[in-house]
Amino acid sequence: MENLVWVVHVITAVVLIGLVLIQHGKGADMGAAFGSGSAGSLFGSSGSANFLSRSTAIAATIFFITSLSLTYIYSRPSKEQSVLDKVDVQKLQQQAVPAPADAGDSKSQQIPK
């Protein structure tokens, strides 16, 4: 389930980026609008939404839903143990502490005074 949500999320993100990049921006005609006398259409209402803007809204909604789904999936406590829970800490601590050296074999006692 988690993998499916990830796949849909990534595909939706790529589609959303593509849709935003191919759309014609409102400010693209600004230079021509002031010279040609059609400034009313630049600052006025844009009319009904076209196919690209509706597709972008749908893709954004799907992206938002998958983002919330992934947040919910990862916020729940997992029944599985993590890798660190499987590590035997006591065994690692015993291996990390060196065994005490025997008093007769100690090099500090072999040094002449």
RODO-535704 format. One record per residue: residue in three letters; y, x, z of N, C-alpha, C in turn; residue number from 1. Coordinates in steps of 0.1 Angstrom, whole numbers, plus 5000, padded with zeros to 4 digits. Example, Ala and Ser with C-alpha at 12.3 -4.5 7.8 and 13.67 -1.06 7.14 Angstrom:
<rec "ALA",<4943,5132,5078>,<4955,5123,5078>,<4967,5132,5078>,1>
<rec "SER",<4978,5128,5071>,<4989,5137,5071>,<5000,5129,5079>,2>
END
This chain:
<rec "MET",<4988,5008,5000>,<5000,5000,5000>,<5013,5009,5000>,1>
<rec "GLU",<5012,5019,5009>,<5024,5028,5010>,<5026,5035,4996>,2>
<rec "ASN",<5016,5039,4990>,<5017,5046,4977>,<5023,5037,4966>,3>
<rec "LEU",<5019,5025,4966>,<5024,5015,4957>,<5039,5013,4959>,4>
<rec "VAL",<5043,5012,4971>,<5058,5010,4974>,<5065,5022,4969>,5>
<rec "TRP",<5060,5034,4972>,<5066,5047,4967>,<5068,5047,4952>,6>
<rec "VAL",<5057,5043,4945>,<5058,5044,4930>,<5068,5034,4925>,7>
<rec "VAL",<5068,5022,4931>,<5078,5012,4926>,<5092,5017,4930>,8>
<rec "HIS",<5094,5023,4941>,<5107,5028,4946>,<5112,5039,4936>,9>
<rec "VAL",<5104,5048,4933>,<5108,5059,4924>,<5111,5054,4910>,10>
<rec "ILE",<5103,5045,4905>,<5105,5039,4891>,<5118,5031,4891>,11>
<rec "THR",<5120,5023,4901>,<5132,5016,4902>,<5145,5024,4903>,12>
<rec "ALA",<5144,5035,4910>,<5155,5045,4911>,<5158,5051,4898>,13>
<rec "VAL",<5148,5054,4890>,<5150,5060,4877>,<5156,5050,4867>,14>
<rec "VAL",<5151,5037,4868>,<5156,5027,4860>,<5171,5023,4863>,15>
<rec "LEU",<5174,5023,4876>,<5187,5020,4881>,<5197,5031,4876>,16>
<rec "ILE",<5193,5043,4877>,<5202,5054,4872>,<5204,5053,4857>,17>
<rec "GLY",<5194,5050,4850>,<5195,5048,4835>,<5204,5036,4832>,18>
<rec "LEU",<5203,5025,4839>,<5211,5013,4836>,<5226,5016,4839>,19>
<rec "VAL",<5228,5023,4850>,<5242,5026,4854>,<5248,5035,4843>,20>
<rec "LEU",<5241,5045,4839>,<5246,5055,4829>,<5249,5049,4815>,21>
<rec "ILE",<5241,5039,4811>,<5244,5034,4798>,<5254,5022,4798>,22>
<rec "GLN",<5259,5018,4809>,<5268,5007,4809>,<5282,5012,4806>,23>
<rec "HIS",<5290,5003,4800>,<5304,5006,4796>,<5313,5003,4808>,24>
<rec "GLY",<5320,5013,4813>,<5328,5011,4824>,<5341,5004,4821>,25>
<rec "LYS",<5347,4998,4832>,<5359,4990,4830>,<5371,4999,4827>,26>
<rec "GLY",<5371,5011,4832>,<5382,5020,4829>,<5381,5028,4816>,27>
<rec "ALA",<5371,5025,4808>,<5369,5033,4796>,<5380,5029,4785>,28>
<rec "ASP",<5384,5017,4786>,<5394,5012,4776>,<5409,5013,4781>,29>
<rec "MET",<5411,5019,4792>,<5424,5019,4798>,<5434,5026,4789>,30>
<rec "GLY",<5431,5037,4783>,<5440,5044,4774>,<5444,5035,4762>,31>
<rec "ALA",<5434,5029,4756>,<5437,5021,4745>,<5443,5007,4748>,32>
<rec "ALA",<5441,5003,4760>,<5446,4990,4765>,<5461,4990,4766>,33>
<rec "PHE",<5467,5000,4771>,<5481,5000,4773>,<5488,5002,4759>,34>
<rec "GLY",<5482,5008,4750>,<5488,5010,4737>,<5486,4999,4728>,35>
<rec "SER",<5476,4991,4729>,<5473,4980,4720>,<5477,4966,4725>,36>
<rec "GLY",<5482,4965,4737>,<5487,4952,4742>,<5477,4943,4748>,37>
<rec "SER",<5465,4948,4750>,<5454,4940,4756>,<5452,4943,4770>,38>
<rec "ALA",<5462,4946,4778>,<5461,4950,4792>,<5457,4938,4800>,39>
<rec "GLY",<5459,4926,4795>,<5454,4914,4803>,<5439,4913,4804>,40>
<rec "SER",<5432,4918,4794>,<5418,4918,4796>,<5413,4929,4805>,41>
<rec "LEU",<5421,4939,4806>,<5417,4951,4815>,<5417,4947,4829>,42>
<rec "PHE",<5428,4940,4833>,<5429,4936,4847>,<5425,4922,4850>,43>
<rec "GLY",<5422,4914,4841>,<5418,4900,4843>,<5403,4899,4846>,44>
<rec "SER",<5398,4887,4846>,<5384,4884,4849>,<5375,4890,4838>,45>
<rec "SER",<5364,4894,4842>,<5355,4901,4832>,<5346,4891,4825>,46>
<rec "GLY",<5346,4878,4829>,<5338,4868,4822>,<5323,4868,4828>,47>
<rec "SER",<5314,4862,4820>,<5301,4862,4825>,<5294,4875,4824>,48>
<rec "ALA",<5284,4877,4833>,<5277,4890,4833>,<5268,4891,4821>,49>
<rec "ASN",<5267,4903,4816>,<5258,4905,4804>,<5245,4910,4809>,50>
<rec "PHE",<5236,4913,4800>,<5222,4917,4803>,<5221,4929,4811>,51>
<rec "LEU",<5230,4939,4808>,<5229,4952,4815>,<5233,4950,4830>,52>
<rec "SER",<5244,4942,4832>,<5248,4941,4846>,<5238,4932,4854>,53>
<rec "ARG",<5232,4923,4848>,<5221,4915,4855>,<5209,4924,4858>,54>
<rec "SER",<5205,4932,4848>,<5194,4941,4850>,<5197,4951,4861>,55>
<rec "THR",<5209,4955,4862>,<5213,4965,4872>,<5212,4958,4886>,56>
<rec "ALA",<5217,4946,4887>,<5216,4938,4900>,<5202,4936,4904>,57>
<rec "ILE",<5193,4933,4895>,<5179,4931,4898>,<5173,4944,4902>,58>
<rec "ALA",<5175,4955,4895>,<5170,4968,4899>,<5175,4972,4913>,59>
<rec "ALA",<5188,4970,4915>,<5194,4973,4928>,<5187,4965,4940>,60>
<rec "THR",<5184,4953,4937>,<5178,4944,4947>,<5163,4949,4950>,61>
<rec "ILE",<5156,4953,4939>,<5143,4958,4941>,<5143,4971,4949>,62>
<rec "PHE",<5153,4980,4945>,<5154,4993,4952>,<5157,4991,4967>,63>
<rec "PHE",<5166,4981,4970>,<5169,4978,4984>,<5157,4973,4991>,64>
<rec "ILE",<5149,4964,4985>,<5137,4959,4992>,<5127,4970,4994>,65>
<rec "THR",<5125,4978,4984>,<5115,4989,4986>,<5120,4999,4997>,66>
<rec "SER",<5133,5001,4998>,<5139,5010,5008>,<5136,5004,5022>,67>
<rec "LEU",<5138,4991,5023>,<5136,4985,5036>,<5121,4985,5039>,68>
<rec "SER",<5112,4983,5029>,<5098,4983,5031>,<5093,4997,5036>,69>
<rec "LEU",<5098,5007,5030>,<5094,5021,5034>,<5099,5024,5048>,70>
<rec "THR",<5111,5019,5052>,<5116,5021,5065>,<5107,5013,5075>,71>
<rec "TYR",<5103,5001,5072>,<5094,4994,5081>,<5080,5001,5082>,72>
<rec "ILE",<5075,5005,5071>,<5062,5012,5071>,<5062,5024,5080>,73>
<rec "TYR",<5072,5032,5079>,<5073,5045,5086>,<5078,5043,5101>,74>
<rec "SER",<5083,5032,5104>,<5088,5029,5118>,<5077,5025,5127>,75>
<rec "ARG",<5067,5019,5122>,<5056,5014,5130>,<5048,5026,5135>,76>
<rec "PRO",<5043,5025,5147>,<5034,5036,5152>,<5021,5036,5145>,77>
<rec "SER",<5017,5048,5141>,<5005,5050,5133>,<4993,5050,5142>,78>
<rec "LYS",<4982,5044,5138>,<4969,5044,5145>,<4962,5057,5144>,79>
<rec "GLU",<4966,5064,5133>,<4960,5077,5131>,<4967,5088,5139>,80>
<rec "GLN",<4959,5098,5142>,<4965,5109,5150>,<4972,5119,5140>,81>
<rec "SER",<4983,5125,5145>,<4989,5135,5137>,<4981,5148,5137>,82>
<rec "VAL",<4985,5157,5129>,<4978,5170,5129>,<4980,5177,5142>,83>
<rec "LEU",<4991,5176,5148>,<4994,5183,5161>,<4986,5177,5173>,84>
<rec "ASP",<4983,5164,5172>,<4975,5157,5182>,<4961,5163,5182>,85>
<rec "LYS",<4956,5168,5171>,<4942,5172,5170>,<4940,5187,5175>,86>
<rec "VAL",<4952,5194,5177>,<4951,5208,5182>,<4947,5208,5196>,87>
<rec "ASP",<4938,5217,5200>,<4934,5219,5214>,<4944,5229,5220>,88>
<rec "VAL",<4953,5224,5228>,<4964,5232,5233>,<4959,5242,5243>,89>
<rec "GLN",<4950,5238,5252>,<4944,5246,5262>,<4937,5258,5256>,90>
<rec "LYS",<4930,5256,5246>,<4922,5267,5239>,<4932,5277,5233>,91>
<rec "LEU",<4943,5272,5227>,<4953,5281,5221>,<4960,5289,5232>,92>
<rec "GLN",<4963,5283,5244>,<4969,5290,5255>,<4960,5301,5260>,93>
<rec "GLN",<4948,5298,5261>,<4938,5308,5266>,<4938,5320,5256>,94>
<rec "GLN",<4938,5317,5243>,<4938,5328,5233>,<4951,5336,5233>,95>
<rec "ALA",<4962,5330,5237>,<4975,5337,5236>,<4977,5346,5248>,96>
<rec "VAL",<4971,5342,5260>,<4973,5351,5272>,<4962,5362,5271>,97>
<rec "PRO",<4966,5374,5271>,<4956,5385,5271>,<4949,5386,5285>,98>
<rec "ALA",<4937,5390,5284>,<4929,5392,5296>,<4935,5403,5305>,99>
<rec "PRO",<4936,5402,5318>,<4941,5413,5326>,<4933,5426,5325>,100>
<rec "ALA",<4940,5437,5324>,<4933,5449,5322>,<4927,5454,5335>,101>
<rec "ASP",<4916,5461,5334>,<4909,5466,5346>,<4917,5477,5352>,102>
<rec "ALA",<4918,5477,5365>,<4927,5487,5372>,<4922,5501,5369>,103>
<rec "GLY",<4910,5504,5368>,<4905,5518,5365>,<4908,5522,5351>,104>
<rec "ASP",<4909,5513,5342>,<4911,5517,5328>,<4926,5517,5324>,105>
<rec "SER",<4934,5514,5333>,<4949,5512,5330>,<4955,5526,5327>,106>
<rec "LYS",<4962,5527,5317>,<4968,5539,5312>,<4979,5544,5322>,107>
<rec "SER",<4985,5534,5329>,<4996,5538,5339>,<4990,5546,5350>,108>
<rec "GLN",<4978,5544,5353>,<4972,5553,5364>,<4968,5566,5359>,109>
<rec "GLN",<4966,5568,5346>,<4962,5581,5340>,<4974,5590,5338>,110>
<rec "ILE",<4986,5585,5339>,<4998,5594,5337>,<5000,5602,5350>,111>
<rec "PRO",<5001,5616,5348>,<5003,5624,5360>,<5017,5623,5366>,112>
<rec "LYS",<5018,5624,5379>,<5030,5622,5386>,<5037,5636,5388>,113>
END
